[in-house]
Amino acid sequence: MNATVLKFGGSSFRHPEDFGRVARHLAERLAAGENKIVAVVSAMSGTTDNLKALMLGVNKEAKPSNLDAALATGEMLSACLLEAAVSRQGIPVMSLNGYSLGIRTNSDFGRASVESVDPSSIIAALQENDIVIATGGQAIDQSGRLTFLGRNSSDLTAIVIASMLGENACEIYSDVPGVYTADPYLVPGARLIPKIAYGTIARMSRYGAKVLHHRAVEYAEKHSVTIACKSLTSDGVVSGTVVTGHGSAPSVTLARDAAVLSCGSIAERNRLRALLEQEDISAICTEDNRGAGICILSDVDFALRIVALTGSRSVPVRLRTAVTELDSSKSRVHLEDDYTRAISRAREIHERIYPGTDGEPVAPRAAKQRSTHISMLIRTDDASESAQ
């Protein structure tokens, strides 16, 4: 079926009126001649963290399957709100969540992997409606239980849906129009990269870049789906980066919550690193006055659970910020205890790579903002008190 697949990140929904803004954009696309549209949505900014804190406040050892089901409600809420906004435009619309998207995964709760797809439910919904709203980052396992695809994994849902519908392109909307040589909120002079190869952006993502999820990029490459990174602004759509087979640029990434584990021996460290790499988790070896260690750069919560299941005596020491310099041939990682110092180092590295680009940040604000209406969720401190 001929359908346009778009994904809207949590930054697209900071205010209640943003759902109407996105709905109007979808209506304009239909009026301009689009046939059918599938809009994949993320949870509102800050919602997933709020839900996780709420769950762990009730039970700090909540089952991973229980936690996945709770986290999925964030995207469900976004889908319901956008469906309501689109319906107000007088457009036939329907929303689908993880139970009915036709995406099946394994049972690795917290970061499940796609095993099979069935487009029939989405096709049926598109036959009856002009727009289908799909919840991002969730699916079901072979037993019919909700699974979470990982943090920032709505990108993956959108790419999977584009592939299963036979579409060769997917549009990803976020608060920046594309992929930059560094985080444009933090590094003055960060340059937009107009075209970038799948492998290059996947590598950047593994080391902390937040624009695209690395598993989404890898799935897109495998299934020949071109990714167009865009931003929906008050002035319309800004197109920035196309992810395809070619294109590269040196870059600097920051992974703020990299977890450093102290290992009992070098052999133990090497064993854990091999295990994490087998699970498609980025980690590097470290050495300091505590001895051998390992730093986990991606999927930290999932990785720590894997480590715990091995019975390893390695213990988390602290969270650090990993600043990584990437080019086509090598990567160099710097670990910083202080986040402000990490930003300074990232700026120094970027200025060395791109001399003369120092100046004002590309974006007008210094950090990503949470939604102003996540207070609709129960306060986590209330939940903690009731659980005691």
Sine and cosine of phi, psi and omega as CSV:
sin_phi,cos_phi,sin_psi,cos_psi,sin_omega,cos_omega
0.00,0.00,0.66,-0.75,0.01,-1.00
-0.98,0.20,0.94,-0.33,-0.01,-1.00
-0.57,-0.82,0.59,-0.81,0.08,-1.00
-1.00,-0.04,0.76,-0.65,-0.02,-1.00
-0.94,-0.33,0.83,-0.55,0.01,-1.00
-0.79,-0.61,0.55,-0.84,0.07,-1.00
-0.84,-0.55,0.73,-0.68,0.03,-1.00
-0.90,-0.44,0.86,-0.51,-0.01,-1.00
-0.97,0.24,0.12,-0.99,-0.03,-1.00
-0.87,0.50,-0.47,0.88,0.02,-1.00
-0.93,0.38,-0.24,0.97,0.05,-1.00
-0.98,0.22,-0.22,0.98,-0.11,-0.99
-0.78,-0.63,0.90,0.44,0.03,-1.00
-1.00,0.03,-0.44,0.90,-0.06,-1.00
-0.77,-0.64,0.48,-0.88,0.00,-1.00
-0.81,0.59,-0.60,0.80,-0.03,-1.00
-0.94,0.35,-0.26,0.97,0.01,-1.00
-0.91,0.41,-0.49,0.87,0.05,-1.00
-0.91,0.42,-0.63,0.78,0.07,-1.00
-0.92,0.39,-0.60,0.80,0.02,-1.00
-0.89,0.45,-0.71,0.71,0.03,-1.00
-0.92,0.40,-0.65,0.76,0.02,-1.00
-0.87,0.49,-0.65,0.76,0.03,-1.00
-0.91,0.41,-0.61,0.80,0.05,-1.00
-0.89,0.45,-0.67,0.74,0.03,-1.00
-0.90,0.44,-0.65,0.76,0.04,-1.00
-0.89,0.46,-0.64,0.76,0.03,-1.00
-0.90,0.43,-0.60,0.80,0.02,-1.00
-0.90,0.43,-0.67,0.74,0.04,-1.00
-0.90,0.43,-0.68,0.73,-0.01,-1.00
-0.90,0.44,-0.48,0.88,-0.01,-1.00
-0.99,0.14,-0.05,1.00,0.09,-1.00
0.87,-0.49,0.00,1.00,0.07,-1.00
-0.88,0.47,0.60,-0.80,-0.02,-1.00
-0.98,0.19,-0.92,0.39,0.03,-1.00
-0.73,-0.69,0.41,-0.91,-0.01,-1.00
-0.73,-0.68,0.71,-0.71,0.22,-0.97
-0.93,-0.37,0.87,-0.49,0.02,-1.00
-0.94,-0.33,0.90,-0.43,0.03,-1.00
-1.00,-0.07,0.73,-0.68,-0.09,-1.00
-0.84,-0.54,0.55,-0.84,0.13,-0.99
-1.00,-0.08,0.17,-0.99,0.15,-0.99
-0.93,0.36,0.44,-0.90,0.06,-1.00
-0.86,0.50,0.53,-0.85,-0.06,-1.00
-0.79,0.61,0.81,-0.59,0.03,-1.00
1.00,-0.03,-0.24,0.97,-0.09,-1.00
-0.92,0.39,-0.69,0.73,-0.04,-1.00
-0.88,0.47,-0.69,0.73,0.05,-1.00
-0.89,0.46,-0.64,0.77,0.01,-1.00
-0.89,0.45,-0.71,0.70,0.01,-1.00
-0.90,0.44,-0.67,0.75,0.01,-1.00
-0.89,0.45,-0.71,0.70,0.02,-1.00
-0.89,0.46,-0.62,0.78,0.03,-1.00
-0.88,0.47,-0.73,0.68,0.00,-1.00
-0.89,0.45,-0.72,0.69,-0.04,-1.00
-0.95,0.32,-0.37,0.93,0.11,-0.99
-0.94,0.35,-0.54,0.84,0.05,-1.00
-0.98,0.21,-0.67,0.74,0.01,-1.00
-0.46,-0.89,0.96,-0.28,-0.06,-1.00
-0.92,0.38,-0.20,0.98,0.06,-1.00
-0.90,-0.44,0.57,0.82,0.03,-1.00
-0.83,0.56,0.63,-0.78,0.00,-1.00
-0.87,0.49,0.61,-0.79,0.03,-1.00
-0.81,0.58,-0.62,0.78,0.02,-1.00
-0.91,0.41,-0.59,0.80,0.04,-1.00
-0.92,0.39,-0.67,0.74,0.00,-1.00
-0.91,0.41,-0.66,0.75,0.03,-1.00
-0.86,0.51,-0.71,0.71,-0.02,-1.00
-0.89,0.46,-0.60,0.80,0.01,-1.00
-0.94,0.33,-0.71,0.70,-0.02,-1.00
-0.89,0.46,-0.52,0.86,-0.03,-1.00
-0.90,0.43,-0.38,0.93,-0.04,-1.00
-0.93,0.37,-0.36,0.93,0.05,-1.00
-0.89,0.45,-0.75,0.66,0.05,-1.00
-0.93,0.38,-0.57,0.82,0.03,-1.00
-0.88,0.48,-0.65,0.76,0.02,-1.00
-0.90,0.44,-0.70,0.71,0.04,-1.00
-0.86,0.51,-0.68,0.73,-0.01,-1.00
-0.89,0.45,-0.67,0.74,0.01,-1.00
-0.90,0.44,-0.68,0.74,-0.02,-1.00
-0.92,0.38,-0.65,0.76,0.02,-1.00
-0.94,0.34,-0.60,0.80,0.07,-1.00
-0.86,0.51,-0.67,0.74,0.03,-1.00
-0.89,0.45,-0.65,0.76,0.00,-1.00
-0.92,0.38,-0.64,0.77,0.02,-1.00
-0.93,0.37,-0.66,0.75,0.02,-1.00
-0.86,0.51,-0.58,0.82,0.03,-1.00
-0.90,0.44,-0.40,0.92,0.06,-1.00
-0.98,0.18,-0.05,1.00,-0.01,-1.00
0.98,0.18,0.39,0.92,-0.05,-1.00
-0.97,-0.24,0.74,-0.67,0.10,-1.00
-0.86,0.50,0.84,-0.54,-0.11,-0.99
-0.56,-0.83,0.46,-0.89,0.02,-1.00
-0.52,-0.85,0.59,-0.81,0.07,-1.00
-0.93,-0.36,0.56,-0.83,0.03,-1.00
-0.80,-0.60,0.64,-0.77,0.07,-1.00
-0.93,-0.36,-0.13,-0.99,-0.11,-0.99
-0.84,0.55,-0.46,0.89,0.00,-1.00
-0.93,0.36,-0.43,0.90,-0.16,-0.99
-0.82,-0.57,0.21,0.98,-0.01,-1.00
-0.98,0.18,-0.31,0.95,-0.02,-1.00
0.99,0.11,0.31,0.95,0.03,-1.00
-0.95,-0.31,0.84,-0.54,0.01,-1.00
-0.94,-0.35,0.63,-0.78,-0.03,-1.00
-0.79,-0.61,0.08,-1.00,0.21,-0.98
-0.97,0.23,-0.11,-0.99,-0.07,-1.00
-0.96,-0.28,0.53,0.85,0.09,-1.00
-0.99,0.15,0.98,0.20,-0.06,-1.00
-0.86,0.51,0.64,-0.77,-0.05,-1.00
0.98,-0.20,-0.54,0.84,0.06,-1.00
-0.28,-0.96,0.92,0.39,-0.06,-1.00
-0.95,0.30,0.42,-0.91,0.00,-1.00
-0.93,-0.36,0.63,-0.78,-0.03,-1.00
-0.94,0.35,0.76,-0.65,0.02,-1.00
-0.92,-0.38,-0.57,0.82,-0.01,-1.00
-0.41,-0.91,0.36,-0.93,0.02,-1.00
-0.70,-0.72,0.48,-0.88,0.06,-1.00
-0.64,-0.77,0.95,-0.30,-0.09,-1.00
-0.98,0.20,-0.01,1.00,-0.16,-0.99
-0.86,0.50,-0.64,0.77,-0.05,-1.00
-0.94,0.35,-0.62,0.78,0.03,-1.00
-0.94,0.34,-0.65,0.76,0.03,-1.00
-0.88,0.47,-0.68,0.73,0.02,-1.00
-0.88,0.48,-0.66,0.75,0.00,-1.00
-0.91,0.40,-0.61,0.79,0.01,-1.00
-0.94,0.33,-0.49,0.87,0.04,-1.00
-0.92,0.39,-0.47,0.88,-0.03,-1.00
-0.99,-0.15,-0.24,0.97,-0.11,-0.99
-0.66,-0.75,0.45,-0.89,0.06,-1.00
-0.99,0.17,-0.49,0.87,-0.02,-1.00
-0.76,-0.65,0.70,-0.71,0.13,-0.99
-0.88,-0.48,0.79,-0.61,0.07,-1.00
-0.99,-0.12,0.81,-0.59,-0.03,-1.00
-0.89,-0.46,0.68,-0.73,0.06,-1.00
-0.97,0.25,0.73,-0.68,-0.01,-1.00
-1.00,0.04,0.36,-0.93,0.16,-0.99
0.96,0.29,0.24,0.97,-0.05,-1.00
-0.58,-0.81,0.44,-0.90,0.03,-1.00
-0.38,-0.92,-0.33,-0.94,0.10,-1.00
-0.74,-0.68,0.46,-0.89,0.06,-1.00
-1.00,0.05,-0.08,-1.00,-0.07,-1.00
-0.93,0.38,-0.24,0.97,0.06,-1.00
-0.99,-0.12,0.05,1.00,0.03,-1.00
0.99,0.10,0.23,0.97,0.03,-1.00
-1.00,-0.02,0.61,-0.79,0.03,-1.00
-0.88,0.47,0.67,-0.74,0.07,-1.00
-0.80,-0.60,0.51,-0.86,0.01,-1.00
-0.97,-0.23,0.74,-0.67,-0.08,-1.00
-1.00,0.06,-0.04,1.00,0.02,-1.00
0.89,-0.46,0.25,-0.97,0.02,-1.00
-0.89,0.46,0.67,-0.74,0.04,-1.00
0.87,0.49,0.52,0.86,-0.10,-0.99
-0.99,-0.12,0.17,0.99,0.10,-1.00
-0.88,0.48,-0.48,0.88,0.10,-0.99
-0.82,0.57,-0.69,0.72,-0.03,-1.00
-0.89,0.45,-0.70,0.72,0.03,-1.00
-0.84,0.54,-0.71,0.70,-0.03,-1.00
-0.89,0.46,-0.68,0.73,0.00,-1.00
-0.91,0.41,-0.66,0.75,0.02,-1.00
-0.88,0.47,-0.70,0.72,0.00,-1.00
-0.91,0.42,-0.68,0.74,0.04,-1.00
-0.85,0.52,-0.69,0.72,0.00,-1.00
-0.91,0.41,-0.70,0.72,-0.07,-1.00
-0.94,0.35,-0.37,0.93,0.06,-1.00
-1.00,-0.03,0.00,1.00,0.02,-1.00
0.99,0.17,0.33,0.95,0.02,-1.00
-1.00,0.00,0.59,-0.81,-0.04,-1.00
-0.97,-0.23,0.25,0.97,0.02,-1.00
-0.50,-0.87,0.46,-0.89,0.03,-1.00
-0.56,-0.83,0.70,-0.71,0.01,-1.00
-0.98,-0.19,0.78,-0.63,0.00,-1.00
-0.92,-0.40,0.89,-0.46,-0.01,-1.00
-0.97,-0.24,0.75,-0.66,0.06,-1.00
-0.61,-0.79,-0.17,-0.98,-0.03,-1.00
-0.99,0.14,-0.06,1.00,0.16,-0.99
-0.80,-0.59,0.52,-0.86,-0.13,-0.99
-0.98,0.22,-0.07,1.00,-0.03,-1.00
-0.03,-1.00,-0.35,-0.94,-0.03,-1.00
-1.00,-0.09,0.76,-0.65,-0.01,-1.00
-0.92,-0.38,0.25,-0.97,0.03,-1.00
-0.95,0.30,-0.17,0.98,0.11,-0.99
-0.27,-0.96,0.14,-0.99,0.04,-1.00
-0.90,0.45,0.91,-0.41,-0.08,-1.00
-0.94,0.35,-0.25,0.97,0.07,-1.00
-0.97,0.22,-0.37,0.93,-0.13,-0.99
-0.89,-0.45,-0.47,0.88,-0.11,-0.99
-0.92,-0.40,0.95,-0.32,0.05,-1.00
-0.86,0.52,0.66,-0.75,0.04,-1.00
0.99,0.13,0.12,0.99,0.06,-1.00
-0.84,0.54,0.70,-0.71,-0.10,-1.00
-0.98,-0.20,0.67,-0.74,0.10,-0.99
-0.95,0.30,0.70,-0.72,0.03,-1.00
-0.98,-0.19,0.94,-0.34,-0.11,-0.99
-0.91,0.42,-0.60,0.80,-0.03,-1.00
-0.63,-0.77,0.69,-0.72,-0.06,-1.00
-0.58,-0.82,0.55,-0.84,-0.01,-1.00
-0.98,0.20,0.47,-0.88,0.03,-1.00
-0.79,0.62,-0.77,0.64,-0.07,-1.00
-0.89,0.46,-0.58,0.81,-0.02,-1.00
-0.92,0.38,-0.74,0.67,-0.02,-1.00
-0.95,0.30,-0.53,0.85,0.06,-1.00
-0.89,0.45,-0.65,0.76,0.03,-1.00
-0.91,0.41,-0.68,0.73,0.06,-1.00
-0.86,0.51,-0.67,0.74,-0.01,-1.00
-0.89,0.45,-0.66,0.76,0.00,-1.00
-0.88,0.47,-0.45,0.89,-0.01,-1.00
-0.99,-0.16,0.18,0.98,0.16,-0.99
0.82,-0.57,-0.25,0.97,0.03,-1.00
-0.89,0.45,0.70,-0.72,-0.16,-0.99
-0.97,-0.23,-0.01,1.00,-0.11,-0.99
-0.91,0.40,-0.70,0.72,-0.02,-1.00
-0.72,-0.69,0.56,-0.83,0.03,-1.00
-0.98,0.18,0.74,-0.68,-0.11,-0.99
-0.88,0.47,-0.56,0.83,0.01,-1.00
-0.95,0.31,-0.49,0.87,0.08,-1.00
-0.91,0.41,-0.68,0.73,-0.01,-1.00
-0.90,0.44,-0.68,0.73,-0.01,-1.00
-0.91,0.42,-0.62,0.79,0.05,-1.00
-0.92,0.40,-0.65,0.76,0.01,-1.00
-0.89,0.46,-0.67,0.74,0.02,-1.00
-0.90,0.43,-0.69,0.73,-0.02,-1.00
-0.89,0.46,-0.58,0.82,-0.08,-1.00
-0.95,-0.30,0.25,0.97,0.10,-0.99
0.83,0.55,0.75,0.66,0.07,-1.00
-0.96,-0.29,0.86,-0.51,0.06,-1.00
-0.98,0.17,0.71,-0.71,-0.01,-1.00
-0.96,-0.27,0.78,-0.63,0.09,-1.00
-0.92,-0.38,0.90,-0.44,0.00,-1.00
-1.00,0.02,0.78,-0.62,-0.08,-1.00
-0.64,-0.77,0.13,-0.99,0.08,-1.00
-0.65,-0.76,0.70,-0.72,0.04,-1.00
-0.99,-0.16,0.94,-0.34,-0.05,-1.00
-0.93,-0.37,0.06,-1.00,0.04,-1.00
-0.91,0.41,-0.32,0.95,0.01,-1.00
-0.99,-0.12,0.07,1.00,-0.02,-1.00
0.89,-0.46,-0.33,-0.94,-0.06,-1.00
-1.00,-0.01,0.74,-0.68,0.10,-0.99
-0.93,-0.36,0.85,-0.52,0.01,-1.00
-0.99,-0.14,0.71,-0.71,-0.10,-1.00
-0.85,-0.53,-0.87,0.50,-0.14,-0.99
-0.77,-0.64,0.68,-0.74,0.14,-0.99
-0.95,-0.32,0.80,-0.60,0.03,-1.00
-0.99,-0.16,0.88,-0.47,-0.07,-1.00
-0.53,-0.85,-0.49,-0.87,-0.11,-0.99
-0.99,0.16,-0.25,0.97,-0.12,-0.99
-0.68,-0.73,0.33,-0.94,0.10,-1.00
0.89,-0.45,0.72,-0.69,-0.02,-1.00
-0.44,-0.90,0.36,-0.93,0.09,-1.00
-0.30,-0.96,0.64,-0.77,0.10,-1.00
-0.85,0.53,0.55,-0.84,-0.06,-1.00
-0.52,-0.85,0.21,-0.98,0.06,-1.00
-0.79,-0.62,0.78,-0.63,0.00,-1.00
-0.86,-0.51,0.40,-0.92,0.09,-1.00
-0.81,-0.59,0.80,-0.60,0.13,-0.99
-0.92,-0.39,0.98,-0.18,-0.19,-0.98
-0.93,0.37,-0.60,0.80,-0.11,-0.99
-0.95,-0.31,0.66,0.75,0.11,-0.99
-0.91,0.42,0.70,-0.72,-0.07,-1.00
-0.97,-0.24,0.82,-0.58,0.03,-1.00
-0.99,-0.17,0.81,-0.59,0.03,-1.00
-0.94,-0.33,0.66,-0.75,0.10,-0.99
-1.00,-0.04,0.82,-0.57,-0.07,-1.00
-0.97,-0.24,0.44,-0.90,-0.05,-1.00
-0.95,0.32,-0.43,0.90,-0.04,-1.00
-0.34,-0.94,0.23,-0.97,0.05,-1.00
-0.90,0.43,-0.61,0.79,0.01,-1.00
-0.89,0.46,-0.67,0.74,0.02,-1.00
-0.90,0.43,-0.67,0.74,0.02,-1.00
-0.87,0.49,-0.72,0.69,-0.02,-1.00
-0.90,0.43,-0.58,0.81,0.03,-1.00
-0.91,0.42,-0.69,0.72,0.00,-1.00
-0.91,0.40,-0.65,0.76,0.00,-1.00
-0.89,0.45,-0.66,0.75,0.03,-1.00
-0.89,0.46,-0.64,0.77,0.02,-1.00
-0.90,0.44,-0.71,0.71,-0.02,-1.00
-0.91,0.41,-0.64,0.77,0.04,-1.00
-0.91,0.42,-0.58,0.82,0.07,-1.00
-0.89,0.45,-0.52,0.86,0.02,-1.00
-1.00,0.00,0.21,0.98,0.04,-1.00
0.90,0.45,0.67,0.74,0.02,-1.00
-0.88,-0.48,0.76,-0.65,-0.03,-1.00
-0.98,0.18,0.78,-0.63,0.02,-1.00
-0.48,-0.88,0.50,-0.86,0.03,-1.00
-0.79,-0.61,0.43,-0.90,0.05,-1.00
-0.99,0.14,0.55,-0.83,0.02,-1.00
-0.75,-0.66,0.35,-0.93,0.09,-1.00
-0.65,-0.76,0.78,-0.62,0.10,-0.99
-0.48,-0.88,-0.25,-0.97,-0.07,-1.00
-0.94,0.34,-0.16,0.99,0.09,-1.00
-1.00,0.02,-0.13,0.99,0.00,-1.00
0.97,-0.24,-0.43,-0.90,-0.04,-1.00
-0.93,0.36,0.63,-0.77,0.02,-1.00
-0.50,-0.87,0.05,-1.00,0.04,-1.00
-0.64,-0.77,0.64,-0.77,0.00,-1.00
-0.91,-0.41,0.86,-0.51,-0.01,-1.00
-1.00,-0.04,0.84,-0.54,-0.12,-0.99
-0.99,-0.17,-0.38,0.92,-0.05,-1.00
-0.66,-0.75,0.41,-0.91,0.04,-1.00
0.75,0.66,0.77,0.63,-0.16,-0.99
-0.87,0.50,-0.76,0.65,-0.03,-1.00
-0.86,0.51,-0.72,0.70,0.01,-1.00
-0.89,0.45,-0.66,0.75,-0.01,-1.00
-0.90,0.44,-0.68,0.73,0.00,-1.00
-0.90,0.43,-0.55,0.83,0.05,-1.00
-0.93,0.37,-0.63,0.77,0.05,-1.00
-0.89,0.46,-0.70,0.71,0.00,-1.00
-0.87,0.49,-0.68,0.73,0.00,-1.00
-0.88,0.47,-0.62,0.79,-0.03,-1.00
-0.93,0.36,-0.37,0.93,0.02,-1.00
-0.98,0.22,-0.21,0.98,-0.06,-1.00
0.98,0.20,0.24,0.97,-0.02,-1.00
-0.90,0.43,0.57,-0.82,0.06,-1.00
-1.00,0.04,0.01,1.00,0.06,-1.00
-0.90,0.43,0.70,-0.72,-0.09,-1.00
-0.81,-0.59,0.59,-0.81,0.06,-1.00
-0.87,0.49,0.75,-0.67,0.03,-1.00
-1.00,-0.09,-0.77,0.64,-0.06,-1.00
-0.15,-0.99,0.27,-0.96,0.15,-0.99
-1.00,-0.05,0.68,-0.73,0.02,-1.00
-0.73,-0.68,0.19,-0.98,0.08,-1.00
-0.97,-0.24,0.82,-0.58,0.02,-1.00
-0.99,-0.13,0.86,-0.51,0.07,-1.00
-0.97,-0.26,0.87,-0.49,-0.11,-0.99
-0.86,-0.50,0.78,-0.63,0.11,-0.99
-1.00,-0.09,0.84,-0.54,-0.08,-1.00
-0.85,-0.52,0.71,-0.71,0.24,-0.97
-0.65,-0.76,-0.14,-0.99,-0.13,-0.99
-0.92,0.40,-0.35,0.94,-0.12,-0.99
-0.90,-0.43,-0.33,0.94,-0.09,-1.00
-0.46,-0.89,0.18,-0.98,0.13,-0.99
-0.68,-0.73,0.60,-0.80,0.03,-1.00
-0.74,-0.67,0.85,-0.53,-0.10,-0.99
-0.95,-0.30,0.74,-0.68,0.10,-1.00
-0.90,-0.44,0.78,-0.63,0.02,-1.00
-0.98,-0.22,0.78,-0.63,-0.03,-1.00
-0.82,-0.57,0.71,-0.70,0.09,-1.00
-0.97,0.25,-0.55,0.83,-0.08,-1.00
-0.98,-0.18,0.82,-0.57,-0.06,-1.00
-0.91,0.42,-0.62,0.78,0.03,-1.00
-0.88,0.47,-0.66,0.75,0.05,-1.00
-0.90,0.43,-0.60,0.80,0.02,-1.00
-0.89,0.45,-0.66,0.75,0.03,-1.00
-0.89,0.45,-0.68,0.73,0.02,-1.00
-0.87,0.49,-0.67,0.74,0.01,-1.00
-0.91,0.42,-0.66,0.75,0.02,-1.00
-0.87,0.49,-0.65,0.76,0.02,-1.00
-0.91,0.41,-0.64,0.77,0.02,-1.00
-0.89,0.45,-0.69,0.72,0.00,-1.00
-0.91,0.42,-0.71,0.71,-0.02,-1.00
-0.89,0.45,-0.64,0.77,0.01,-1.00
-0.91,0.41,-0.56,0.83,0.05,-1.00
-0.93,0.36,-0.63,0.78,-0.01,-1.00
-0.96,0.30,-0.65,0.76,-0.04,-1.00
-0.84,-0.55,0.98,0.20,-0.05,-1.00
-0.85,0.52,0.62,-0.79,0.07,-1.00
0.99,0.11,0.11,0.99,-0.01,-1.00
-0.99,-0.12,-0.04,1.00,-0.01,-1.00
-0.89,0.46,0.67,-0.74,-0.04,-1.00
0.15,-0.99,-0.47,-0.88,-0.01,-1.00
-0.97,0.25,0.54,-0.84,0.08,-1.00
-0.85,0.53,0.49,-0.87,0.00,-1.00
-0.88,0.47,-0.66,0.75,-0.06,-1.00
-1.00,-0.08,0.44,-0.90,-0.08,-1.00
-0.98,0.20,-0.16,0.99,-0.01,-1.00
-0.85,-0.53,0.39,-0.92,-0.18,-0.98
-1.00,0.06,-0.31,0.95,-0.05,-1.00
-0.43,-0.90,0.38,-0.93,0.03,-1.00
-0.91,0.42,0.62,-0.79,-0.05,-1.00
-0.98,-0.20,0.54,-0.84,0.11,-0.99
-0.99,0.15,0.34,-0.94,0.07,-1.00
-0.88,0.48,0.58,-0.81,0.02,-1.00
-0.99,0.16,-0.06,1.00,-0.06,-1.00
-0.83,-0.56,0.42,0.91,0.12,-0.99
-0.96,0.27,-0.09,1.00,0.08,-1.00
-0.91,0.41,-0.16,0.99,0.11,-0.99
-0.89,0.46,-0.39,0.92,0.03,-1.00
-0.99,0.12,0.37,-0.93,-0.01,-1.00
-0.90,0.43,0.65,-0.76,0.03,-1.00
-0.90,0.43,0.69,-0.72,-0.06,-1.00
-0.93,0.36,-0.50,0.87,-0.01,-1.00
-0.95,0.32,-0.53,0.85,0.09,-1.00
-0.90,0.44,-0.67,0.74,-0.02,-1.00
-0.90,0.43,-0.63,0.78,-0.02,-1.00
-0.90,0.44,-0.65,0.76,-0.01,-1.00
-0.92,0.39,-0.63,0.78,-0.03,-1.00
-0.95,0.32,-0.37,0.93,-0.03,-1.00
-0.99,0.10,-0.21,0.98,-0.07,-1.00
-0.99,0.13,0.00,0.00,0.00,0.00
